[in-house]
Amino acid sequence: MTKKNLDKKNKLITYNKYASYLHLLNFVSQVGLYYYLKKEAKTDSRYEPFDIKITDMEYGLVGDWDQMATLRGDATYNTLESTIKNNFGGLRKREVVKYKIPLALIVASFSFMSFIAHTALIMLNNRYYSWIKNYKVNFVRWIEYFISSPTMMLAIAGLCNVNEYSLVQNILVSTAITNVFGLMAEIIKDDPNYGFMSRIFYMVGFLPFRASWSPIISRFMKSIENAKGGKDSTFAKGYIKIFGEAEYDNKFPQNFNIPDFVKYTVYGLYGLYYFFPVNFNLQNYILPKRSKLLGINYDPEDSYYYGEIGYIALSYISKATLSWLIFSGTRRPNDEYFNNTSFSLIGGKKIKPWHIYTGLLGLGGTALYYSNKYKLDDTIEVKPIKSLTTNEQIYKSIKDDDIDNMSDDEIRKLWKKLKALNPELQ
């Protein structure tokens, strides 16, 4: 491995180490704050950390939510029209809570997944650098994004009152699929026959990305409009009608209103996500072909390397900003104003912290196990040949940079053959 490649590899490993430490610090800080707020909540329920709610629809007749009431058998209802009018006029539907998940731990999980991903890259060692140099693909990054992006979207959706089970499920799947398109675009970008499909995959990937954000932005803006205007808002009028003006004045400040800047918050979060496709575009399409035109003085072949550094920086700066903005929602009150069982803001299965910790430990253990299993310690560069023949041909291939990505066992056997042929490698 040349000195230039060693320098680049060492920088990537070092930057990943720093990012790993910082994400771990985020995780520990957010979990610590969660338990601090839980402690405060024992004396003042206002400090109870906010829970994301996942809801579902339920149907029933007024006053009979346990089961559907049967049709009346009164002989006067002898036509279909009168039956519908007198029975199903009382049919209602409501939202009921299925699950409650601590917002703080969802956000902390996002930071933990980033920590695990950077740690896995460090453990992969030369395997990681061989991906960057020879294939210009970071597989670990896409696996992490496939899991961590939907996790954060769950938190954002919950804060924006997108709670319906089916809608949340679609948001999570759309977000995950967005990253599949990104991986496909990166894998085939240099294919001589199908490289043109890379840009198509890249552009099509924005469709599920936009689909995942559309209900969140729409619901958030409707919620803002509902509460905008203080005592003249739709929310205030409805609250006063149910609980009375005195209760409203007691619960909310006299000049209660939502500041205008709040409505731009969701757009800010949405914008943070766009830094990643912008970096992808620079890394894979613009800089490799137009670096000289842009006045950038470096080998276009290094564009992926610099793009990787960009991703490491974005991994902390954007993700940390995003995570702390969302974490601030932990202070949102959990007031369950409607305590009657005919309403939906009570009940639901609480997802316990240990459930989340167990999932994170399983995910982390799996990632570290495979990183250790497939790490590449030998400092030789690998590029493609279809088969291995004599020792001399193997040695010549290495000198000519012509060896394919081989398994760990094949690499070790090859290295032993080289040392036997060349005592100076001992």
Order of alpha helices (4+ residues) and beta strands (2+ residues): alpha-beta-alpha-beta-alpha-alpha-alpha-alpha-alpha-alpha-alpha-alpha-alpha-alpha-alpha-beta-alpha-alpha-alpha
